Amino acid sequence: TDISGKETRIQLDTEDVLTTENTIVQKMEDLKTAQELLDGALKRIEDLTPTCVDTGMSFEARVAKREEEVVALKNALCILDAEGVEADCQGQ
């Protein structure tokens, strides 16, 4: 009985080892996929950073340009406002 118990224990331990090895293989594949996604995202961020961060314009210049764009958009809205429903366009 002692030998059969040990043989059963060996069989169960062998099955546990195989299950663990399969789990490790799957987790390594998942890690590789996640690392590839991370590398791609980091590359994308690296490519976008100069566009988003360094505009070459001072804050004041950006604000002035934005204000000019708002004025131009309001003028365009008034031109398109044939029915006169926009309050900003009254009297133009």
Disulfide bonds with the S-S distance in Angstrom:
Cys78-Cys89 1.96
